[in-house]
């Protein structure tokens, strides 16, 4: 069972990416193609199961047409 008190930045960040992707109306497959990232990898990022590298973060931001700063906006980074 998932303990909500232990949600980490990977999970929070994944939900942020998923929100931004859905806001554009893209499927995971469309977005992965746009970012030049494997669809399964993107799915894992969105579920908080991966810790993406800076290169991947740059691809995601570019795919969304936003800056890295905007990509992280609103996250509870401590």
PDB file with SEQRES, HELIX, SHEET and CRYST1 records, atoms N, CA, C and O in Angstrom:
SEQRES   1 A   78  UNK UNK UNK UNK UNK UNK UNK UNK UNK UNK UNK UNK UNK          
SEQRES   2 A   78  UNK UNK UNK UNK UNK UNK UNK UNK UNK UNK UNK UNK UNK          
SEQRES   3 A   78  UNK UNK UNK UNK UNK UNK UNK UNK UNK UNK UNK UNK UNK          
SEQRES   4 A   78  UNK UNK UNK UNK UNK UNK UNK UNK UNK UNK UNK UNK UNK          
SEQRES   5 A   78  UNK UNK UNK UNK UNK UNK UNK UNK UNK UNK UNK UNK UNK          
SEQRES   6 A   78  UNK UNK UNK UNK UNK UNK UNK UNK UNK UNK UNK UNK UNK          
HELIX    1 AA1 UNK A    4  UNK A    6  5                                   3    
HELIX    2 AA2 UNK A    9  UNK A   23  1                                  15    
HELIX    3 AA3 UNK A   28  UNK A   35  1                                   8    
HELIX    4 AA4 UNK A   39  UNK A   46  1                                   8    
HELIX    5 AA5 UNK A   54  UNK A   64  1                                  11    
HELIX    6 AA6 UNK A   68  UNK A   72  1                                   5    
CRYST1    1.000    1.000    1.000  90.00  90.00  90.00 P 1           1          
ATOM      1  N   UNK A   1       0.833  -1.184   0.000  1.00  0.00           N  
ATOM      2  CA  UNK A   1       0.000   0.000   0.000  1.00  0.00           C  
ATOM      3  C   UNK A   1       0.881   1.253   0.000  1.00  0.00           C  
ATOM      4  O   UNK A   1       1.902   1.293   0.687  1.00  0.00           O  
ATOM      5  N   UNK A   2       0.496   2.256  -0.755  1.00  0.00           N  
ATOM      6  CA  UNK A   2       1.250   3.494  -0.875  1.00  0.00           C  
ATOM      7  C   UNK A   2       1.025   4.382   0.340  1.00  0.00           C  
ATOM      8  O   UNK A   2      -0.108   4.718   0.684  1.00  0.00           O  
ATOM      9  N   UNK A   3       2.137   4.757   0.988  1.00  0.00           N  
ATOM     10  CA  UNK A   3       2.072   5.657   2.140  1.00  0.00           C  
ATOM     11  C   UNK A   3       2.223   7.088   1.620  1.00  0.00           C  
ATOM     12  O   UNK A   3       3.316   7.494   1.226  1.00  0.00           O  
ATOM     13  N   UNK A   4       1.132   7.846   1.618  1.00  0.00           N  
ATOM     14  CA  UNK A   4       1.112   9.194   1.051  1.00  0.00           C  
ATOM     15  C   UNK A   4       2.093  10.116   1.759  1.00  0.00           C  
ATOM     16  O   UNK A   4       2.602  11.052   1.143  1.00  0.00           O  
ATOM     17  N   UNK A   5       2.368   9.880   3.018  1.00  0.00           N  
ATOM     18  CA  UNK A   5       3.303  10.742   3.752  1.00  0.00           C  
ATOM     19  C   UNK A   5       4.736  10.591   3.240  1.00  0.00           C  
ATOM     20  O   UNK A   5       5.592  11.419   3.548  1.00  0.00           O  
ATOM     21  N   UNK A   6       5.001   9.544   2.464  1.00  0.00           N  
ATOM     22  CA  UNK A   6       6.351   9.296   1.968  1.00  0.00           C  
ATOM     23  C   UNK A   6       6.494   9.586   0.474  1.00  0.00           C  
ATOM     24  O   UNK A   6       7.468   9.162  -0.148  1.00  0.00           O  
ATOM     25  N   UNK A   7       5.545  10.295  -0.096  1.00  0.00           N  
ATOM     26  CA  UNK A   7       5.662  10.661  -1.501  1.00  0.00           C  
ATOM     27  C   UNK A   7       6.888  11.543  -1.658  1.00  0.00           C  
ATOM     28  O   UNK A   7       7.140  12.437  -0.851  1.00  0.00           O  
ATOM     29  N   UNK A   8       7.642  11.275  -2.708  1.00  0.00           N  
ATOM     30  CA  UNK A   8       8.877  12.018  -2.884  1.00  0.00           C  
ATOM     31  C   UNK A   8       8.829  12.921  -4.108  1.00  0.00           C  
ATOM     32  O   UNK A   8       7.819  12.998  -4.809  1.00  0.00           O  
ATOM     33  N   UNK A   9       9.915  13.583  -4.340  1.00  0.00           N  
ATOM     34  CA  UNK A   9       9.999  14.543  -5.430  1.00  0.00           C  
ATOM     35  C   UNK A   9       9.817  13.869  -6.786  1.00  0.00           C  
ATOM     36  O   UNK A   9       9.272  14.490  -7.699  1.00  0.00           O  
ATOM     37  N   UNK A  10      10.253  12.623  -6.950  1.00  0.00           N  
ATOM     38  CA  UNK A  10      10.072  11.933  -8.225  1.00  0.00           C  
ATOM     39  C   UNK A  10       8.590  11.768  -8.539  1.00  0.00           C  
ATOM     40  O   UNK A  10       8.168  11.963  -9.678  1.00  0.00           O  
ATOM     41  N   UNK A  11       7.812  11.414  -7.545  1.00  0.00           N  
ATOM     42  CA  UNK A  11       6.374  11.245  -7.741  1.00  0.00           C  
ATOM     43  C   UNK A  11       5.726  12.588  -8.066  1.00  0.00           C  
ATOM     44  O   UNK A  11       4.943  12.705  -9.009  1.00  0.00           O  
ATOM     45  N   UNK A  12       6.067  13.592  -7.272  1.00  0.00           N  
ATOM     46  CA  UNK A  12       5.503  14.931  -7.458  1.00  0.00           C  
ATOM     47  C   UNK A  12       5.874  15.482  -8.843  1.00  0.00           C  
ATOM     48  O   UNK A  12       5.035  16.063  -9.530  1.00  0.00           O  
ATOM     49  N   UNK A  13       7.123  15.295  -9.239  1.00  0.00           N  
ATOM     50  CA  UNK A  13       7.575  15.759 -10.538  1.00  0.00           C  
ATOM     51  C   UNK A  13       6.865  15.010 -11.665  1.00  0.00           C  
ATOM     52  O   UNK A  13       6.472  15.613 -12.663  1.00  0.00           O  
ATOM     53  N   UNK A  14       6.705  13.713 -11.506  1.00  0.00           N  
ATOM     54  CA  UNK A  14       5.997  12.913 -12.508  1.00  0.00           C  
ATOM     55  C   UNK A  14       4.572  13.394 -12.719  1.00  0.00           C  
ATOM     56  O   UNK A  14       4.095  13.464 -13.851  1.00  0.00           O  
ATOM     57  N   UNK A  15       3.900  13.722 -11.640  1.00  0.00           N  
ATOM     58  CA  UNK A  15       2.529  14.232 -11.742  1.00  0.00           C  
ATOM     59  C   UNK A  15       2.512  15.598 -12.427  1.00  0.00           C  
ATOM     60  O   UNK A  15       1.567  15.925 -13.145  1.00  0.00           O  
ATOM     61  N   UNK A  16       3.550  16.385 -12.205  1.00  0.00           N  
ATOM     62  CA  UNK A  16       3.662  17.695 -12.868  1.00  0.00           C  
ATOM     63  C   UNK A  16       3.798  17.506 -14.380  1.00  0.00           C  
ATOM     64  O   UNK A  16       3.130  18.190 -15.155  1.00  0.00           O  
ATOM     65  N   UNK A  17       4.657  16.584 -14.795  1.00  0.00           N  
ATOM     66  CA  UNK A  17       4.837  16.312 -16.229  1.00  0.00           C  
ATOM     67  C   UNK A  17       3.530  15.802 -16.830  1.00  0.00           C  
ATOM     68  O   UNK A  17       3.117  16.239 -17.904  1.00  0.00           O  
ATOM     69  N   UNK A  18       2.893  14.883 -16.130  1.00  0.00           N  
ATOM     70  CA  UNK A  18       1.625  14.324 -16.626  1.00  0.00           C  
ATOM     71  C   UNK A  18       0.581  15.430 -16.792  1.00  0.00           C  
ATOM     72  O   UNK A  18      -0.134  15.461 -17.793  1.00  0.00           O  
ATOM     73  N   UNK A  19       0.493  16.328 -15.825  1.00  0.00           N  
ATOM     74  CA  UNK A  19      -0.446  17.441 -15.892  1.00  0.00           C  
ATOM     75  C   UNK A  19      -0.155  18.317 -17.113  1.00  0.00           C  
ATOM     76  O   UNK A  19      -1.069  18.661 -17.862  1.00  0.00           O  
ATOM     77  N   UNK A  20       1.113  18.678 -17.313  1.00  0.00           N  
ATOM     78  CA  UNK A  20       1.488  19.540 -18.441  1.00  0.00           C  
ATOM     79  C   UNK A  20       1.232  18.853 -19.777  1.00  0.00           C  
ATOM     80  O   UNK A  20       0.802  19.491 -20.738  1.00  0.00           O  
ATOM     81  N   UNK A  21       1.497  17.556 -19.833  1.00  0.00           N  
ATOM     82  CA  UNK A  21       1.250  16.784 -21.062  1.00  0.00           C  
ATOM     83  C   UNK A  21      -0.238  16.758 -21.385  1.00  0.00           C  
ATOM     84  O   UNK A  21      -0.638  17.025 -22.518  1.00  0.00           O  
ATOM     85  N   UNK A  22      -1.047  16.439 -20.395  1.00  0.00           N  
ATOM     86  CA  UNK A  22      -2.494  16.352 -20.609  1.00  0.00           C  
ATOM     87  C   UNK A  22      -3.087  17.713 -20.952  1.00  0.00           C  
ATOM     88  O   UNK A  22      -4.043  17.800 -21.724  1.00  0.00           O  
ATOM     89  N   UNK A  23      -2.524  18.771 -20.382  1.00  0.00           N  
ATOM     90  CA  UNK A  23      -2.971  20.127 -20.673  1.00  0.00           C  
ATOM     91  C   UNK A  23      -2.802  20.438 -22.170  1.00  0.00           C  
ATOM     92  O   UNK A  23      -3.578  21.202 -22.745  1.00  0.00           O  
ATOM     93  N   UNK A  24      -1.792  19.841 -22.783  1.00  0.00           N  
ATOM     94  CA  UNK A  24      -1.554  20.004 -24.221  1.00  0.00           C  
ATOM     95  C   UNK A  24      -2.420  19.049 -25.049  1.00  0.00           C  
ATOM     96  O   UNK A  24      -2.499  19.178 -26.271  1.00  0.00           O  
ATOM     97  N   UNK A  25      -3.069  18.089 -24.379  1.00  0.00           N  
ATOM     98  CA  UNK A  25      -3.921  17.134 -25.076  1.00  0.00           C  
ATOM     99  C   UNK A  25      -3.162  15.999 -25.743  1.00  0.00           C  
ATOM    100  O   UNK A  25      -3.665  15.381 -26.681  1.00  0.00           O  
ATOM    101  N   UNK A  26      -1.951  15.720 -25.263  1.00  0.00           N  
ATOM    102  CA  UNK A  26      -1.110  14.690 -25.862  1.00  0.00           C  
ATOM    103  C   UNK A  26      -1.200  13.373 -25.097  1.00  0.00           C  
ATOM    104  O   UNK A  26      -1.297  13.355 -23.870  1.00  0.00           O  
ATOM    105  N   UNK A  27      -1.167  12.284 -25.840  1.00  0.00           N  
ATOM    106  CA  UNK A  27      -1.018  10.966 -25.227  1.00  0.00           C  
ATOM    107  C   UNK A  27       0.449  10.816 -24.816  1.00  0.00           C  
ATOM    108  O   UNK A  27       1.301  11.601 -25.232  1.00  0.00           O  
ATOM    109  N   UNK A  28       0.729   9.814 -24.008  1.00  0.00           N  
ATOM    110  CA  UNK A  28       2.122   9.548 -23.639  1.00  0.00           C  
ATOM    111  C   UNK A  28       2.948   9.254 -24.883  1.00  0.00           C  
ATOM    112  O   UNK A  28       4.089   9.702 -25.000  1.00  0.00           O  
ATOM    113  N   UNK A  29       2.372   8.506 -25.802  1.00  0.00           N  
ATOM    114  CA  UNK A  29       3.093   8.144 -27.021  1.00  0.00           C  
ATOM    115  C   UNK A  29       3.432   9.384 -27.852  1.00  0.00           C  
ATOM    116  O   UNK A  29       4.556   9.524 -28.334  1.00  0.00           O  
ATOM    117  N   UNK A  30       2.465  10.275 -28.016  1.00  0.00           N  
ATOM    118  CA  UNK A  30       2.706  11.515 -28.772  1.00  0.00           C  
ATOM    119  C   UNK A  30       3.787  12.364 -28.099  1.00  0.00           C  
ATOM    120  O   UNK A  30       4.685  12.888 -28.757  1.00  0.00           O  
ATOM    121  N   UNK A  31       3.680  12.484 -26.785  1.00  0.00           N  
ATOM    122  CA  UNK A  31       4.623  13.311 -26.050  1.00  0.00           C  
ATOM    123  C   UNK A  31       6.018  12.695 -26.068  1.00  0.00           C  
ATOM    124  O   UNK A  31       7.005  13.409 -26.245  1.00  0.00           O  
ATOM    125  N   UNK A  32       6.109  11.399 -25.889  1.00  0.00           N  
ATOM    126  CA  UNK A  32       7.409  10.718 -25.927  1.00  0.00           C  
ATOM    127  C   UNK A  32       8.079  10.938 -27.281  1.00  0.00           C  
ATOM    128  O   UNK A  32       9.281  11.193 -27.348  1.00  0.00           O  
ATOM    129  N   UNK A  33       7.300  10.839 -28.363  1.00  0.00           N  
ATOM    130  CA  UNK A  33       7.835  11.081 -29.699  1.00  0.00           C  
ATOM    131  C   UNK A  33       8.316  12.526 -29.818  1.00  0.00           C  
ATOM    132  O   UNK A  33       9.392  12.785 -30.358  1.00  0.00           O  
ATOM    133  N   UNK A  34       7.520  13.459 -29.315  1.00  0.00           N  
ATOM    134  CA  UNK A  34       7.859  14.890 -29.344  1.00  0.00           C  
ATOM    135  C   UNK A  34       9.175  15.153 -28.615  1.00  0.00           C  
ATOM    136  O   UNK A  34       9.964  16.000 -29.033  1.00  0.00           O  
ATOM    137  N   UNK A  35       9.405  14.425 -27.527  1.00  0.00           N  
ATOM    138  CA  UNK A  35      10.594  14.631 -26.693  1.00  0.00           C  
ATOM    139  C   UNK A  35      11.773  13.744 -27.099  1.00  0.00           C  
ATOM    140  O   UNK A  35      12.881  13.913 -26.589  1.00  0.00           O  
ATOM    141  N   UNK A  36      11.540  12.811 -28.004  1.00  0.00           N  
ATOM    142  CA  UNK A  36      12.554  11.822 -28.382  1.00  0.00           C  
ATOM    143  C   UNK A  36      12.988  10.994 -27.166  1.00  0.00           C  
ATOM    144  O   UNK A  36      14.174  10.798 -26.901  1.00  0.00           O  
ATOM    145  N   UNK A  37      11.955  10.516 -26.435  1.00  0.00           N  
ATOM    146  CA  UNK A  37      12.152   9.671 -25.252  1.00  0.00           C  
ATOM    147  C   UNK A  37      11.316   8.409 -25.454  1.00  0.00           C  
ATOM    148  O   UNK A  37      10.238   8.460 -26.046  1.00  0.00           O  
ATOM    149  N   UNK A  38      11.812   7.292 -24.965  1.00  0.00           N  
ATOM    150  CA  UNK A  38      11.060   6.046 -25.025  1.00  0.00           C  
ATOM    151  C   UNK A  38       9.759   6.185 -24.240  1.00  0.00           C  
ATOM    152  O   UNK A  38       9.757   6.711 -23.128  1.00  0.00           O  
ATOM    153  N   UNK A  39       8.653   5.713 -24.818  1.00  0.00           N  
ATOM    154  CA  UNK A  39       7.333   5.831 -24.184  1.00  0.00           C  
ATOM    155  C   UNK A  39       7.292   5.144 -22.819  1.00  0.00           C  
ATOM    156  O   UNK A  39       6.701   5.677 -21.880  1.00  0.00           O  
ATOM    157  N   UNK A  40       7.903   3.986 -22.702  1.00  0.00           N  
ATOM    158  CA  UNK A  40       7.906   3.267 -21.423  1.00  0.00           C  
ATOM    159  C   UNK A  40       8.705   4.030 -20.368  1.00  0.00           C  
ATOM    160  O   UNK A  40       8.333   4.057 -19.195  1.00  0.00           O  
ATOM    161  N   UNK A  41       9.795   4.642 -20.791  1.00  0.00           N  
ATOM    162  CA  UNK A  41      10.595   5.452 -19.866  1.00  0.00           C  
ATOM    163  C   UNK A  41       9.776   6.648 -19.386  1.00  0.00           C  
ATOM    164  O   UNK A  41       9.745   6.948 -18.193  1.00  0.00           O  
ATOM    165  N   UNK A  42       9.116   7.326 -20.322  1.00  0.00           N  
ATOM    166  CA  UNK A  42       8.277   8.465 -19.960  1.00  0.00           C  
ATOM    167  C   UNK A  42       7.180   8.051 -18.979  1.00  0.00           C  
ATOM    168  O   UNK A  42       6.899   8.763 -18.015  1.00  0.00           O  
ATOM    169  N   UNK A  43       6.572   6.911 -19.229  1.00  0.00           N  
ATOM    170  CA  UNK A  43       5.539   6.403 -18.333  1.00  0.00           C  
ATOM    171  C   UNK A  43       6.098   6.220 -16.919  1.00  0.00           C  
ATOM    172  O   UNK A  43       5.446   6.579 -15.939  1.00  0.00           O  
ATOM    173  N   UNK A  44       7.303   5.663 -16.821  1.00  0.00           N  
ATOM    174  CA  UNK A  44       7.940   5.474 -15.514  1.00  0.00           C  
ATOM    175  C   UNK A  44       8.249   6.813 -14.839  1.00  0.00           C  
ATOM    176  O   UNK A  44       8.108   6.945 -13.623  1.00  0.00           O  
ATOM    177  N   UNK A  45       8.667   7.800 -15.626  1.00  0.00           N  
ATOM    178  CA  UNK A  45       8.928   9.136 -15.069  1.00  0.00           C  
ATOM    179  C   UNK A  45       7.637   9.711 -14.508  1.00  0.00           C  
ATOM    180  O   UNK A  45       7.618  10.236 -13.394  1.00  0.00           O  
ATOM    181  N   UNK A  46       6.558   9.612 -15.278  1.00  0.00           N  
ATOM    182  CA  UNK A  46       5.276  10.159 -14.825  1.00  0.00           C  
ATOM    183  C   UNK A  46       4.762   9.470 -13.565  1.00  0.00           C  
ATOM    184  O   UNK A  46       4.025  10.080 -12.791  1.00  0.00           O  
ATOM    185  N   UNK A  47       5.129   8.232 -13.350  1.00  0.00           N  
ATOM    186  CA  UNK A  47       4.693   7.510 -12.152  1.00  0.00           C  
ATOM    187  C   UNK A  47       5.677   7.640 -10.989  1.00  0.00           C  
ATOM    188  O   UNK A  47       5.470   7.062  -9.922  1.00  0.00           O  
ATOM    189  N   UNK A  48       6.749   8.403 -11.207  1.00  0.00           N  
ATOM    190  CA  UNK A  48       7.730   8.609 -10.145  1.00  0.00           C  
ATOM    191  C   UNK A  48       8.672   7.455  -9.939  1.00  0.00           C  
ATOM    192  O   UNK A  48       9.315   7.360  -8.893  1.00  0.00           O  
ATOM    193  N   UNK A  49       8.769   6.574 -10.913  1.00  0.00           N  
ATOM    194  CA  UNK A  49       9.613   5.382 -10.780  1.00  0.00           C  
ATOM    195  C   UNK A  49      11.004   5.574 -11.376  1.00  0.00           C  
ATOM    196  O   UNK A  49      11.858   4.696 -11.257  1.00  0.00           O  
ATOM    197  N   UNK A  50      11.228   6.695 -12.003  1.00  0.00           N  
ATOM    198  CA  UNK A  50      12.530   6.997 -12.598  1.00  0.00           C  
ATOM    199  C   UNK A  50      13.031   8.324 -12.075  1.00  0.00           C  
ATOM    200  O   UNK A  50      12.253   9.202 -11.701  1.00  0.00           O  
ATOM    201  N   UNK A  51      14.331   8.452 -12.056  1.00  0.00           N  
ATOM    202  CA  UNK A  51      14.985   9.689 -11.684  1.00  0.00           C  
ATOM    203  C   UNK A  51      15.676  10.208 -12.946  1.00  0.00           C  
ATOM    204  O   UNK A  51      16.826   9.857 -13.210  1.00  0.00           O  
ATOM    205  N   UNK A  52      14.982  11.040 -13.725  1.00  0.00           N  
ATOM    206  CA  UNK A  52      15.517  11.437 -15.026  1.00  0.00           C  
ATOM    207  C   UNK A  52      16.784  12.283 -14.921  1.00  0.00           C  
ATOM    208  O   UNK A  52      16.961  13.055 -13.978  1.00  0.00           O  
ATOM    209  N   UNK A  53      17.654  12.119 -15.909  1.00  0.00           N  
ATOM    210  CA  UNK A  53      18.887  12.903 -15.979  1.00  0.00           C  
ATOM    211  C   UNK A  53      18.574  14.321 -16.433  1.00  0.00           C  
ATOM    212  O   UNK A  53      17.458  14.618 -16.860  1.00  0.00           O  
ATOM    213  N   UNK A  54      19.557  15.179 -16.337  1.00  0.00           N  
ATOM    214  CA  UNK A  54      19.381  16.553 -16.810  1.00  0.00           C  
ATOM    215  C   UNK A  54      19.083  16.591 -18.303  1.00  0.00           C  
ATOM    216  O   UNK A  54      18.292  17.420 -18.753  1.00  0.00           O  
ATOM    217  N   UNK A  55      19.704  15.710 -19.073  1.00  0.00           N  
ATOM    218  CA  UNK A  55      19.432  15.651 -20.518  1.00  0.00           C  
ATOM    219  C   UNK A  55      17.974  15.307 -20.784  1.00  0.00           C  
ATOM    220  O   UNK A  55      17.349  15.895 -21.667  1.00  0.00           O  
ATOM    221  N   UNK A  56      17.430  14.367 -20.033  1.00  0.00           N  
ATOM    222  CA  UNK A  56      16.024  13.985 -20.194  1.00  0.00           C  
ATOM    223  C   UNK A  56      15.119  15.132 -19.771  1.00  0.00           C  
ATOM    224  O   UNK A  56      14.118  15.410 -20.431  1.00  0.00           O  
ATOM    225  N   UNK A  57      15.462  15.795 -18.681  1.00  0.00           N  
ATOM    226  CA  UNK A  57      14.672  16.944 -18.231  1.00  0.00           C  
ATOM    227  C   UNK A  57      14.660  18.032 -19.301  1.00  0.00           C  
ATOM    228  O   UNK A  57      13.631  18.663 -19.542  1.00  0.00           O  
ATOM    229  N   UNK A  58      15.800  18.245 -19.935  1.00  0.00           N  
ATOM    230  CA  UNK A  58      15.888  19.235 -21.006  1.00  0.00           C  
ATOM    231  C   UNK A  58      14.998  18.827 -22.186  1.00  0.00           C  
ATOM    232  O   UNK A  58      14.318  19.671 -22.771  1.00  0.00           O  
ATOM    233  N   UNK A  59      15.000  17.547 -22.532  1.00  0.00           N  
ATOM    234  CA  UNK A  59      14.149  17.054 -23.623  1.00  0.00           C  
ATOM    235  C   UNK A  59      12.665  17.252 -23.291  1.00  0.00           C  
ATOM    236  O   UNK A  59      11.877  17.640 -24.153  1.00  0.00           O  
ATOM    237  N   UNK A  60      12.301  16.986 -22.055  1.00  0.00           N  
ATOM    238  CA  UNK A  60      10.905  17.136 -21.631  1.00  0.00           C  
ATOM    239  C   UNK A  60      10.490  18.608 -21.698  1.00  0.00           C  
ATOM    240  O   UNK A  60       9.431  18.935 -22.232  1.00  0.00           O  
ATOM    241  N   UNK A  61      11.326  19.487 -21.156  1.00  0.00           N  
ATOM    242  CA  UNK A  61      11.018  20.916 -21.199  1.00  0.00           C  
ATOM    243  C   UNK A  61      10.908  21.404 -22.643  1.00  0.00           C  
ATOM    244  O   UNK A  61       9.974  22.128 -22.988  1.00  0.00           O  
ATOM    245  N   UNK A  62      11.856  21.010 -23.477  1.00  0.00           N  
ATOM    246  CA  UNK A  62      11.813  21.411 -24.888  1.00  0.00           C  
ATOM    247  C   UNK A  62      10.569  20.865 -25.576  1.00  0.00           C  
ATOM    248  O   UNK A  62       9.947  21.559 -26.380  1.00  0.00           O  
ATOM    249  N   UNK A  63      10.209  19.633 -25.265  1.00  0.00           N  
ATOM    250  CA  UNK A  63       9.016  19.026 -25.848  1.00  0.00           C  
ATOM    251  C   UNK A  63       7.748  19.781 -25.480  1.00  0.00           C  
ATOM    252  O   UNK A  63       6.803  19.856 -26.266  1.00  0.00           O  
ATOM    253  N   UNK A  64       7.741  20.334 -24.285  1.00  0.00           N  
ATOM    254  CA  UNK A  64       6.592  21.115 -23.818  1.00  0.00           C  
ATOM    255  C   UNK A  64       6.672  22.580 -24.259  1.00  0.00           C  
ATOM    256  O   UNK A  64       5.702  23.329 -24.145  1.00  0.00           O  
ATOM    257  N   UNK A  65       7.843  22.971 -24.762  1.00  0.00           N  
ATOM    258  CA  UNK A  65       8.029  24.358 -25.177  1.00  0.00           C  
ATOM    259  C   UNK A  65       8.154  25.320 -24.006  1.00  0.00           C  
ATOM    260  O   UNK A  65       7.736  26.475 -24.086  1.00  0.00           O  
ATOM    261  N   UNK A  66       8.747  24.820 -22.898  1.00  0.00           N  
ATOM    262  CA  UNK A  66       8.914  25.648 -21.703  1.00  0.00           C  
ATOM    263  C   UNK A  66      10.359  25.564 -21.229  1.00  0.00           C  
ATOM    264  O   UNK A  66      11.138  24.745 -21.716  1.00  0.00           O  
ATOM    265  N   UNK A  67      10.709  26.425 -20.268  1.00  0.00           N  
ATOM    266  CA  UNK A  67      12.047  26.402 -19.684  1.00  0.00           C  
ATOM    267  C   UNK A  67      12.116  25.347 -18.585  1.00  0.00           C  
ATOM    268  O   UNK A  67      11.091  24.858 -18.110  1.00  0.00           O  
ATOM    269  N   UNK A  68      13.335  25.008 -18.192  1.00  0.00           N  
ATOM    270  CA  UNK A  68      13.499  24.092 -17.062  1.00  0.00           C  
ATOM    271  C   UNK A  68      12.902  24.706 -15.789  1.00  0.00           C  
ATOM    272  O   UNK A  68      12.319  24.002 -14.964  1.00  0.00           O  
ATOM    273  N   UNK A  69      13.053  26.001 -15.644  1.00  0.00           N  
ATOM    274  CA  UNK A  69      12.475  26.686 -14.480  1.00  0.00           C  
ATOM    275  C   UNK A  69      10.958  26.494 -14.430  1.00  0.00           C  
ATOM    276  O   UNK A  69      10.400  26.217 -13.369  1.00  0.00           O  
ATOM    277  N   UNK A  70      10.298  26.642 -15.570  1.00  0.00           N  
ATOM    278  CA  UNK A  70       8.843  26.456 -15.630  1.00  0.00           C  
ATOM    279  C   UNK A  70       8.463  25.001 -15.366  1.00  0.00           C  
ATOM    280  O   UNK A  70       7.419  24.715 -14.781  1.00  0.00           O  
ATOM    281  N   UNK A  71       9.321  24.097 -15.805  1.00  0.00           N  
ATOM    282  CA  UNK A  71       9.048  22.672 -15.613  1.00  0.00           C  
ATOM    283  C   UNK A  71       8.949  22.332 -14.124  1.00  0.00           C  
ATOM    284  O   UNK A  71       8.139  21.496 -13.724  1.00  0.00           O  
ATOM    285  N   UNK A  72       9.777  22.983 -13.315  1.00  0.00           N  
ATOM    286  CA  UNK A  72       9.813  22.701 -11.885  1.00  0.00           C  
ATOM    287  C   UNK A  72       8.906  23.619 -11.060  1.00  0.00           C  
ATOM    288  O   UNK A  72       8.811  23.466  -9.843  1.00  0.00           O  
ATOM    289  N   UNK A  73       8.250  24.555 -11.709  1.00  0.00           N  
ATOM    290  CA  UNK A  73       7.417  25.524 -10.997  1.00  0.00           C  
ATOM    291  C   UNK A  73       6.335  24.825 -10.173  1.00  0.00           C  
ATOM    292  O   UNK A  73       5.638  23.936 -10.662  1.00  0.00           O  
ATOM    293  N   UNK A  74       6.212  25.238  -8.932  1.00  0.00           N  
ATOM    294  CA  UNK A  74       5.162  24.728  -8.069  1.00  0.00           C  
ATOM    295  C   UNK A  74       5.495  23.455  -7.325  1.00  0.00           C  
ATOM    296  O   UNK A  74       4.703  22.992  -6.503  1.00  0.00           O  
ATOM    297  N   UNK A  75       6.670  22.873  -7.601  1.00  0.00           N  
ATOM    298  CA  UNK A  75       7.048  21.658  -6.877  1.00  0.00           C  
ATOM    299  C   UNK A  75       7.571  22.017  -5.501  1.00  0.00           C  
ATOM    300  O   UNK A  75       8.229  23.044  -5.331  1.00  0.00           O  
ATOM    301  N   UNK A  76       7.286  21.191  -4.534  1.00  0.00           N  
ATOM    302  CA  UNK A  76       7.716  21.429  -3.162  1.00  0.00           C  
ATOM    303  C   UNK A  76       9.144  20.981  -2.912  1.00  0.00           C  
ATOM    304  O   UNK A  76       9.398  20.145  -2.044  1.00  0.00           O  
ATOM    305  N   UNK A  77      10.074  21.537  -3.674  1.00  0.00           N  
ATOM    306  CA  UNK A  77      11.486  21.170  -3.509  1.00  0.00           C  
ATOM    307  C   UNK A  77      12.014  21.819  -2.246  1.00  0.00           C  
ATOM    308  O   UNK A  77      11.845  23.017  -2.018  1.00  0.00           O  
ATOM    309  N   UNK A  78      12.657  20.998  -1.431  1.00  0.00           N  
ATOM    310  CA  UNK A  78      13.160  21.472  -0.134  1.00  0.00           C  
ATOM    311  C   UNK A  78      14.650  21.662  -0.182  1.00  0.00           C  
ATOM    312  O   UNK A  78      15.254  22.057   0.815  1.00  0.00           O  
TER     313      UNK A  78                                                      
END                                                                             
